[in-house]
Structure formats: structure tokens, C-alpha cells
Amino acid sequence: MNTKKLNLLSERFNNYVDSFRIDGALHPMHQLKLEHSIRVSIDAREIAAGMNWTEEEVNLAEAVGLFHDTARFPQFEKYKTFSDADSIDHGDLGFQTLEKEGLLDGLEAESRDLILHSVQYHNKKHLQPGLTERKEKHLRLIRDADRLDIFFICWHAIHTGEIHDNPEISMGIDFNGSPTDTVLDQFERGEAIDYRTLNSMADRFILLLSWIHDLSYNSTKRIVHERGILQSFIKVLPVKTDRLINCFKITDTFLASADQ
């Protein structure tokens, strides 16, 4: 994808988001997703460039980052929540929205198909088997970039105190609760964290640590290290236990080994 096409897609995305404005302003939750989408697109570009991808692939990665959460705008407008479990799968809705709104019209077939696929499957628990090499590498990249910004959003919400005023961020869990033994066990065994076992903010942080272990690209892991994300997490932990801090030590060792 050349720069001209990327600029066209960016213009279309902004025009689509503007359609949700009322008296020139977005709902705070829509504004949150706009800012998230922009940051993810920037991170996607940085990750791809860090992996020495071609300029066309880097541009495509940026476009995927921009469009990955397109569904969040109609989702919140209709259901007043970002919880897929209580509304609709936002990956599937993103695919449908891009098609319905013609946001990718005129794009070459392969790039269009790749963006649609990455948007539809970026939020799924597991990668599909049998993906083409190109689809898999872009899907892995958007999952990395999305998680990078979720790390920031979680830290920022606690650092600023916004988490206590926003149920969409806190997800109704116990902010000051201790980490759950079941969640700690899953992390220490290197298993995927079962969302149904999350009971506290400490558990949420363990989930985020497990995501770091699941990052696909070394350039993403370097960004985690360079931004001091682990240290930032520790500073805002509402509760600290020896076992929880040990999870951070395990992750720090993992990042150090990945950077070698």
C-alpha cells in the first residue's frame, strides 16, 4: 500500500468517526476509542518498521491499526457497552461495518482482504489454523499493537483515577482485591488466563503479563522494555503480594531473554 492510499483510508476513517459526533463532540467512550485507534495505528507502524518490513507493508500495518476497532463506534451507539459478551463480537461487526460503509472501496483486492481479515479476527482468542503467511503476520502484528495500547490504557486509567468513574474500564471487578490463586496458578504454568477467573485488578494485571508472554514480535517486546511498562504497572498496583511481584520478575526475565 502506498502513502496516497494510506492517506485516503485515514480520511475515510476520520469521516466515519465524525458521523458519530453530536454538536461537534464525540461521546467520551467514542473519543476513547478514537484515541486508542490512532495510538494502535502508530504502534503498528513502529512494530512493523522495527521488523524491517517494506514500506508498503508498514503502511498496510498502519491501516489495519486504524481500522481494527471500527466496530466500537456502532457497538457503543447501539448497545451502550464495549462488552462483546453483552452485545456483539466487535471483530465480526468490524468486518461488516467496513463492507457496509465502503471504507475500503477501490483498494486492491489482496490488501482489502487482508485488512478485513485482520479486523475480523484481531480479537479472537486463538489464531485460525491454515492462514497464509501474509495474513498471519499482519494478524499477529495487530494483536501485538492492540495489546501495547491496552497496557497504556489500563495504567493511565489507574494513574489518573479515571478507572473509578468508568465501569467500561473497570469491568466491575474488585479494585483492591488480592490476586486469585487460580489466576496465579494459570500464569505460573504458562497457561492462557481464563477470563471467568478474574476477580480483582491484581488478576487483570496478571492477565496483562500473560499477554506480554504471548507477544509475537521482538520489536514489540523491545517497545515494552523501552517504555518501562512493567515498572509502570508495579507503581499503580492496588495490592502487592510476594507471589504477584514474582510474576513481574518472571516477565522481566522473559523480556530480557527476548531482547538478546
BELVEN-V804351 format. One record per helix or strand of 2 or more residues. SS is the DSSP state (h for helix, s for strand). FROM is the first residue (numbers start at 0). TO is the last residue. If there is no record, write none. Layout:
BEGIN
SS & FROM & TO
SS & FROM & TO
END
This chain:
BEGIN
h & 2 & 17
h & 27 & 49
h & 54 & 66
h & 70 & 78
h & 83 & 85
h & 89 & 100
h & 108 & 120
h & 132 & 159
h & 161 & 163
h & 166 & 169
h & 180 & 187
h & 194 & 196
h & 200 & 212
h & 217 & 225
h & 228 & 235
h & 241 & 257
END
